[in-house]
Structures are given as structure tokens and as C-alpha cells.
């Protein structure tokens, strides 16, 4: 926490984000946000919630940090500008219609997600408290993505639960004093000059030599004049397929990430070349900064060679090797090491798709802290709010292309995923078709893991 404006350099993650700067249409725009909700069971006042939120703002200075791009010049001249902590805006809503709670929940979450949050209006956090009954409340938090990643959101939610318990007079364990994000920036700067970092860079230069990032053909060329918004196509992997995914992972000594990623690599190979380089996000969070709030994820391309056979079994073996090596050599700024790898993404009629599997870290699920119980809202969509039944709705902004997210909820027998896509590049029908083909491929390959993908009859895109 600071009582005056201070400055420090950017992290590699922040420099990577700056590369996608597109004004209000990019990661510095007001819709590059993350919104999550939690059910709160038990009596709690808006005053107590406000006090706990303001403590969060004081504890984590990244929530009061602006990335200054000095005079619009090069990224290397940009810097973090850390401001004194400011109160978190809290909107309180008395919900009078408690008949269809799922629909009301989706409406409130969609409203919070679609409300602009400028990257220069501090703190980079907003809250909504929806009161259904005196002991049933919905707490919604929206953050600008420049300040947090998915892990950081859960760190903040866990802290908020502890702080609310303290507000109500409960004795709780002491919250660890978090290392500020600027300390990570200093640590990273030193680390990137080390011999160990150079060893990691040499690994990636060798692995990515001659590789080209996988892209999908767009429906509309860049610069067409279409409004740059983001759509979200939601899909479900059914209970039987999910059970086979778990069984396949166990049989191959693999993780669910490896199996899901292998299936996606097969889809890419079926549509294009037998060797694919597919980007994902690694956590990028060093152990000493486990409680630090900020963006840590690293853009990590995995090169998968399927020329020996395009079966799920073969793909899992290839992905396992690539993923384990990537974990050992996790380092920021990989695309800058071999810039020619990203050349296909520069084409006007192609776009990159990042594929990630999210495991719900630090999940609050019927978790009692003090006198309150917390459960994260993990499944909601605008289709629940508008009753349309559509699989496509407006999502928070992504910088470019597509973002696949497979969410691994440990407490449900099926799996839900999303495909976020830039609507200025892709039509909704194209996104829905890709999602259907991925789910269809998962269903068929987990049932027959040694059948070549080209022998499968997938749904039309």
C-alpha cells in the first residue's frame, strides 16, 4: 500500500498485453474484464461488505495501478503507476423477484460484466451486492484483467471471506501480508538476466525453430469495419464423455489438461497440417508470489508433431512430453524469442486461438468462514437471463482471435467450456460449429482412442 504515486517497470506479461493495445477495443479498453459471483448465506450488512472491499483495495496495490504508455511511444518506455488505495464502488440491489433465482442471478452477473470498467478509473474493481433475503445474498466482483488473472480472483475471494468474518467479530487466522506485484516485477527483471533464464530461452529457441503458430481462417478480414466485440459460445461435455476423459487420463498417466489439449490438437491437425503449434497459458506464478494479486499467466506455445499417427493415444503422448517440458522451462515472453513463430497470426484472414483448461483453484464451495457460507457461481450465461436458449452471448473482451476455456469443476459430473471469439473476425455460426466439432471429437476419440481422427465422421462446422 502506498500513500503517494510511485512508479516501476512493466512485467513481461504487461509488455505482452501492451503488444495488443488497440485503444478501447483492446486489453486497455473498458470491457477487458473478469466477472465472478458468490452466494453468501448468512446475515451481512452492506457496511461490512464495503469495509472488507476497501481493505482488499489497500492490501493489493495492483488494484490501484495504471499502466502508463508514455506519450503513446514504445512499450519499453511504458511503466506502472501505483496510486494510493481508493474505495471500491459497491452497488446494492434489493431483489424483489425471487421466483426464478437462476435467471435473476444470470441477469445480475451479465449486467456487471457488461458495465464498462475503464483501465484508468481506480480501483480496477467493482462490486454488486444482491439481496434476495436477509440471509441469501449474491456478491458479484468485476475486475479489470490488467490487474488480475483467474488465480488472483480466487485469492481475492478467499481473502474477502476472511475479512468479512473479521468485520463480524470472528477470530480468524492472520492473513499473510501479500508481496506487492511490483516486487514480482523486480524479481522477474533480475531472474530474466540469470543463467537459469537463459537455459529456458535456449530450450524454447530449439523447440520452436521452424514452428508456426496454429491459426483458424476468419470469416471477415481484419480492418473490415466490424465493431470489435467478443462473443461467447458455451458447450457442455456430457457425463459419459467426462467419465471417459477421466479414465483415459488415468490409463495414460496424464492430466485432464493433456487429454483435452490432445483432442484439440487433433482437431487442428484434421483441419490443417499434421504438426501443429497450439498456444496455451501457463500459470507463470513463482511460489514466493502465491498470494500476490496480479496478472501472471505466460503465453506458451506447445508444438505437437502428429505425423506418426493422428489418434488420441498418440496425441496424448506427444502433448504429455511437450507439456512437461513447458512446465520445466516456464518463462515469460516466449513469443519474443522466436518471433517468426507468430507470423501466421499477422495475416489479415487468419487468427490465433488459445486453448486453456481451468481447474478452479482456491474454490469456495459451501465453505464456511466465520458466520457466513460461500459458494462460487460457476455456471451462468446470458441465455439464462434472456430466455433465448441461444448458445451464444456477448462476453468480456479478448485481445484477438479466439480463446477456448475448458473448466474443470471438481464437484460436477460433466464439464462446461466456452469459446470466446472476436465478432469482427468470426461469425457466431463458425464458433458454434467449431465447438460442436470439438465436443464430437472428444466423444468419439475417448470411446475409440486408437482410431485415426481422419476416419471419424465429425459434425459439419
C-alpha positions in Angstrom: 0.0 0.0 0.0 1.3 3.5 -0.9 0.2 7.0 0.2 1.7 8.6 -2.8 2.0 7.9 -6.5 5.0 5.7 -7.3 6.3 4.1 -10.5 8.0 0.9 -11.5 8.7 -1.0 -14.7 6.4 -3.4 -16.5 6.5 -7.1 -16.2 6.9 -9.3 -19.3 3.2 -10.2 -19.0 2.2 -6.5 -19.1 4.6 -5.9 -22.0 2.9 -8.8 -23.9 -0.5 -7.3 -23.2 0.7 -3.9 -24.5 1.5 -5.5 -27.8 -2.2 -5.9 -28.3 -3.1 -2.3 -27.4 -6.0 -1.2 -29.6 -7.4 1.6 -27.6 -10.9 0.9 -26.2 -11.2 -2.2 -28.4 -8.2 -4.0 -26.8 -6.9 -5.0 -23.4 -6.8 -1.4 -22.2 -10.4 -0.9 -23.0 -13.3 -0.9 -20.5 -14.6 -4.4 -21.4 -11.3 -6.4 -20.8 -12.7 -7.6 -17.5 -13.4 -10.7 -15.4 -16.7 -11.1 -13.5 -17.5 -13.7 -10.9 -20.2 -14.2 -8.3 -20.5 -15.9 -5.0 -23.6 -16.9 -3.0 -23.3 -15.7 0.6 -25.5 -17.4 3.1 -25.9 -15.6 6.5 -26.6 -12.1 7.6 -24.1 -9.5 6.5 -24.6 -5.7 6.0 -23.6 -3.6 3.1 -21.4 -1.6 5.5 -19.5 -4.7 6.4 -19.0 -5.6 2.8 -17.9 -2.1 1.9 -15.3 -2.1 4.7 -13.9 -5.6 3.6 -13.7 -4.5 0.0 -11.8 -1.3 0.9 -9.3 -3.4 2.9 -8.8 -5.5 -0.2 -8.0 -2.4 -2.1 -5.5 -1.3 0.5 -3.8 -4.8 0.6 -3.3 -5.2 -3.1 -1.8 -2.1 -4.8 -2.1 -3.6 -8.3 -5.9 -2.8 -8.0 -4.9 0.9 -7.9 -2.3 0.7 -10.6 -2.4 2.3 -14.1 -0.2 1.2 -17.0 1.1 4.5 -18.5 2.1 4.2 -22.1 4.3 7.3 -22.1 3.1 9.6 -24.9 2.0 6.6 -27.0 5.6 5.7 -27.6 7.2 2.2 -27.5 6.4 -0.4 -24.9 9.8 -0.2 -23.3 9.0 3.4 -22.2 5.8 2.4 -20.5 5.6 1.9 -16.8 3.3 1.0 -13.9 1.9 4.0 -12.0 0.8 3.0 -8.5 -1.7 5.2 -6.8 -3.0 5.4 -3.2 -5.8 3.0 -2.5 -9.3 4.1 -3.2 -12.6 2.8 -2.0 -14.3 0.0 -4.1 -17.6 1.1 -5.7 -20.4 -1.1 -4.2 -23.8 -1.3 -5.8 -26.5 -2.7 -3.5 -29.7 -4.2 -5.1 -32.8 -5.4 -3.3 -34.1 -8.3 -5.4 -37.9 -8.3 -5.3 -38.4 -11.3 -7.7 -37.1 -14.4 -6.0 -39.2 -16.8 -8.1 -36.6 -17.6 -10.8 -33.4 -17.2 -8.9 -31.2 -18.7 -11.6 -32.5 -16.2 -14.2 -32.1 -13.3 -11.8 -28.5 -14.4 -11.0 -27.6 -14.5 -14.6 -29.2 -11.1 -15.2 -27.2 -9.5 -12.4 -23.9 -11.2 -13.5 -24.5 -10.2 -17.1 -25.2 -6.6 -16.1 -22.0 -6.5 -14.0 -19.9 -8.0 -16.8 -21.3 -5.6 -19.5 -20.8 -2.5 -17.4 -17.7 -0.7 -18.6 -14.7 -0.6 -16.2 -12.1 1.8 -17.7 -8.4 0.9 -17.1 -7.8 4.4 -15.8 -10.6 4.6 -13.2 -9.3 3.2 -9.9 -9.6 0.9 -8.3 -9.7 -1.7 -11.1 -12.5 -3.4 -9.2 -16.3 -3.1 -8.8 -18.8 -4.9 -6.6 -22.5 -5.6 -6.6 -24.4 -7.0 -3.6 -27.8 -8.5 -4.5 -30.0 -9.1 -1.5 -32.5 -11.9 -2.2 -33.4 -12.5 1.5 -31.6 -11.2 4.7 -29.6 -14.5 4.7 -29.3 -15.1 1.0 -27.1 -12.7 -0.9 -25.2 -12.7 -4.2 -21.8 -10.9 -4.2 -20.5 -10.1 -7.7 -17.0 -8.8 -8.3 -15.7 -7.4 -11.5 -12.0 -6.8 -12.1 -10.1 -5.3 -15.0 -8.0 -8.1 -16.5 -4.9 -5.8 -16.4 -4.9 -6.2 -12.6 -5.8 -9.9 -12.1 -5.8 -13.4 -13.6 -8.1 -16.3 -12.8 -6.0 -17.4 -9.9 -5.8 -13.9 -8.4 -9.6 -13.6 -8.5 -9.9 -16.6 -6.2 -7.1 -15.3 -3.9 -9.1 -12.1 -3.5 -12.4 -14.0 -2.9 -10.8 -16.1 -0.2 -9.4 -13.0 1.5 -12.7 -11.2 1.2 -14.4 -14.1 3.1 -11.8 -13.8 5.9 -12.2 -10.1 6.0 -16.0 -10.3 6.3 -15.6 -12.7 9.2 -13.4 -10.2 10.9 -15.8 -7.4 10.3 -18.4 -9.5 12.2 -16.1 -10.0 15.1 -14.9 -13.6 14.4 -11.4 -14.6 15.3 -9.7 -15.8 12.1 -6.2 -16.8 11.1 -4.0 -13.9 10.2 -4.0 -13.2 6.5 -0.4 -13.3 5.2 0.9 -10.0 4.1 1.0 -10.3 0.3 4.1 -9.4 -1.7 3.0 -6.5 -4.0 3.1 -7.0 -7.7 5.9 -4.5 -8.2 8.1 -6.8 -6.1 7.4 -9.5 -8.6 8.3 -7.1 -11.4 11.7 -6.5 -9.7 12.2 -10.3 -9.1 11.3 -11.1 -12.7 13.7 -8.4 -14.1 16.6 -10.0 -12.1 15.5 -13.6 -13.0 15.4 -12.8 -16.7 19.1 -11.8 -16.5 20.1 -15.1 -14.9 21.8 -18.2 -16.3 18.8 -20.2 -15.5 16.6 -18.0 -17.6 19.0 -18.2 -20.5 18.8 -22.0 -20.2 15.0 -21.8 -20.5 15.3 -19.4 -23.5 17.6 -21.8 -25.3 15.1 -24.6 -24.8 12.3 -22.6 -26.5 14.5 -21.4 -29.3 15.3 -25.0 -30.1 11.8 -26.3 -29.7 10.2 -23.5 -31.8 12.8 -23.4 -34.5 10.7 -23.6 -37.8 7.4 -23.8 -35.9 4.4 -21.7 -36.9 1.5 -20.9 -34.6 -1.8 -22.6 -35.5 -4.5 -20.2 -36.7 -8.0 -20.5 -38.0 -9.4 -18.8 -41.1 -11.5 -15.9 -40.3 -14.9 -15.1 -41.8 -14.1 -11.5 -42.2 -10.7 -9.9 -42.8 -9.1 -7.6 -40.3 -9.9 -4.0 -40.8 -13.3 -4.7 -42.3 -15.0 -2.1 -40.1 -17.0 -4.5 -38.0 -17.4 -3.5 -34.4 -14.8 -5.2 -32.2 -16.9 -7.1 -29.7 -16.5 -10.5 -28.2 -19.0 -13.4 -28.4 -19.1 -16.4 -26.2 -20.2 -19.8 -27.4 -20.9 -22.2 -24.5 -20.7 -26.0 -24.8 -21.1 -29.0 -22.4 -19.1 -32.2 -22.4 -21.7 -34.8 -21.1 -21.4 -37.1 -18.1 -20.4 -40.2 -20.1 -17.7 -38.4 -22.1 -16.4 -36.8 -19.0 -16.1 -40.2 -17.3 -14.2 -41.5 -20.3 -11.9 -38.4 -20.2 -11.0 -39.3 -16.6 -10.5 -42.9 -17.4 -8.3 -42.0 -20.4 -6.2 -39.7 -18.3 -5.6 -42.4 -15.7 -4.8 -45.0 -18.4 -2.1 -42.8 -19.9 -0.8 -41.3 -16.7 -1.9 -38.0 -18.0 -3.8 -35.0 -16.7 -7.2 -33.9 -17.9 -5.4 -30.8 -19.4 -3.3 -33.2 -21.5 -6.3 -35.2 -22.8 -8.4 -32.2 -23.6 -5.5 -30.4 -25.2 -4.6 -33.6 -27.2 -8.2 -33.7 -28.6 -7.9 -30.0 -29.6 -4.6 -30.7 -31.3 -6.2 -33.5 -33.3 -9.0 -31.1 -34.3 -6.4 -28.6 -35.5 -4.4 -31.3 -37.3 -7.5 -32.6 -39.0 -8.3 -29.2 -40.3 -4.7 -28.4 -41.3 -1.1 -29.7 -41.0 -0.1 -32.9 -39.0 2.3 -30.8 -37.0 0.6 -28.0 -35.0 1.9 -25.4 -32.6 -1.0 -24.5 -30.3 -0.8 -21.8 -27.7 -2.0 -22.1 -24.1 -1.5 -20.2 -20.9 0.8 -21.4 -18.1 0.2 -20.1 -14.6 3.6 -18.3 -14.6 3.3 -17.8 -10.8 6.5 -18.4 -8.8 6.0 -20.0 -5.3 7.2 -16.9 -3.5 4.3 -14.9 -5.0 1.5 -17.4 -4.4 -0.6 -14.8 -2.6 0.3 -11.9 -4.8 -2.6 -10.4 -6.9 -1.7 -9.5 -10.4 -1.5 -11.0 -14.0 1.0 -13.8 -14.1 0.0 -16.1 -17.0 2.5 -16.8 -19.7 1.6 -17.3 -23.4 3.1 -20.8 -24.0 3.1 -22.4 -27.5 3.1 -26.2 -27.4 4.5 -27.9 -30.6 2.8 -31.2 -31.3 4.0 -33.5 -34.0 1.3 -35.9 -35.1 2.9 -37.2 -38.3 3.5 -40.6 -36.7 -0.3 -41.1 -36.1 -3.3 -38.9 -35.5 -5.0 -40.9 -32.8 -5.9 -39.7 -29.3 -3.4 -42.2 -27.8 -0.6 -40.8 -29.9 -1.7 -37.2 -29.3 -1.7 -37.7 -25.5 1.8 -39.0 -25.6 3.0 -36.0 -27.7 1.2 -33.5 -25.5 2.4 -35.0 -22.3 6.0 -34.6 -23.4 5.5 -31.1 -24.6 3.6 -30.0 -21.5 6.1 -31.4 -19.1 8.9 -29.7 -20.9 7.0 -26.5 -21.0 6.4 -26.7 -17.2 10.1 -27.3 -16.6 11.0 -24.3 -18.8 8.2 -22.0 -18.0 9.3 -18.4 -18.7 7.7 -15.1 -19.7 8.0 -13.6 -23.2 8.3 -16.8 -25.2 6.9 -15.3 -28.4 9.7 -12.7 -28.4 12.3 -15.4 -28.5 11.3 -16.8 -31.9 9.1 -14.0 -33.4 8.7 -15.8 -36.7 6.6 -18.4 -34.9 3.8 -15.8 -34.7 3.9 -14.8 -38.4 0.7 -16.7 -39.4 -1.2 -14.7 -36.8 -0.3 -11.5 -38.6 -2.2 -12.5 -41.7 -5.4 -10.4 -42.4 -7.6 -13.5 -42.9 -6.2 -15.7 -40.1 -6.4 -15.6 -36.3 -4.9 -17.4 -33.4 -6.9 -19.5 -30.9 -5.5 -20.1 -27.4 -6.6 -23.2 -25.6 -6.7 -23.4 -21.8 -8.0 -25.8 -19.2 -9.0 -24.1 -16.0 -9.1 -26.1 -12.7 -10.9 -23.7 -10.3 -8.1 -23.0 -7.8 -9.0 -21.9 -4.2 -12.6 -22.8 -4.9 -15.2 -21.6 -2.3 -17.9 -24.3 -2.4 -20.2 -24.4 0.7 -17.2 -23.0 2.5 -18.0 -21.6 6.0 -15.8 -18.7 7.2 -16.9 -17.2 10.5 -20.7 -16.9 10.5 -21.1 -17.0 6.7 -21.1 -19.7 4.0 -19.7 -19.0 0.5 -20.3 -20.8 -2.8 -19.0 -19.6 -6.1 -21.5 -19.3 -9.0 -19.7 -21.5 -11.6 -22.4 -21.8 -14.3 -24.3 -19.0 -15.8 -24.9 -17.4 -19.1 -26.8 -14.6 -20.8 -29.1 -17.2 -22.3 -30.4 -17.9 -18.8 -31.1 -14.2 -18.4 -32.9 -13.6 -21.7 -34.6 -17.0 -22.0 -33.5 -17.3 -25.6 -31.8 -20.7 -25.2 -29.0 -19.5 -27.5 -25.5 -20.9 -27.1 -24.0 -17.5 -28.0 -23.9 -14.3 -26.0 -21.8 -11.3 -25.6 -18.7 -11.9 -23.5 -15.9 -9.8 -21.9 -13.4 -8.5 -24.4 -10.5 -10.7 -25.6 -7.5 -9.1 -27.3 -7.6 -11.1 -30.5 -8.8 -14.3 -32.3 -10.3 -17.0 -30.0 -10.0 -18.2 -26.5 -11.0 -21.8 -25.6 -11.6 -22.5 -21.9 -12.5 -25.9 -20.5 -13.5 -25.5 -16.9 -12.8 -28.5 -14.6 -15.3 -28.2 -11.7 -14.4 -30.8 -9.2 -18.0 -31.0 -7.9 -19.9 -31.7 -11.1 -20.0 -34.9 -13.2 -19.8 -33.1 -16.6 -17.6 -30.3 -18.0 -18.6 -26.9 -19.3 -16.5 -25.0 -21.8 -16.6 -21.7 -23.6 -15.2 -20.5 -26.9 -14.8 -16.7 -26.8 -14.3 -15.2 -30.2 -13.9 -11.8 -31.8 -17.1 -10.9 -33.6 -15.2 -8.6 -36.0 -13.4 -11.7 -37.3 -15.7 -14.7 -36.8 -19.4 -15.3 -37.3 -21.4 -16.9 -34.4 -22.2 -19.9 -36.7 -18.5 -20.6 -37.2 -17.8 -20.5 -33.5 -20.7 -22.8 -32.7 -19.5 -25.2 -35.5 -16.0 -25.3 -34.0 -17.4 -26.0 -30.6 -19.6 -28.8 -31.9 -16.7 -30.4 -33.7 -14.5 -30.3 -30.7 -17.2 -31.9 -28.4 -18.0 -34.5 -31.1 -14.3 -35.3 -31.5 -14.0 -35.8 -27.7 -17.0 -38.1 -27.6 -15.6 -40.3 -30.4 -11.9 -40.4 -29.6 -12.5 -41.2 -25.9 -14.6 -44.1 -27.0 -12.0 -45.2 -29.6 -8.6 -43.7 -28.7 -6.7 -45.7 -31.3 -8.8 -44.7 -34.3 -7.2 -42.1 -36.5 -9.0 -38.8 -36.5 -9.4 -38.7 -40.2 -11.6 -41.8 -40.0 -14.1 -40.0 -37.7 -17.3 -38.5 -39.1 -17.5 -35.2 -37.3 -20.4 -32.8 -37.4 -20.2 -30.2 -40.0 -18.7 -26.9 -38.8 
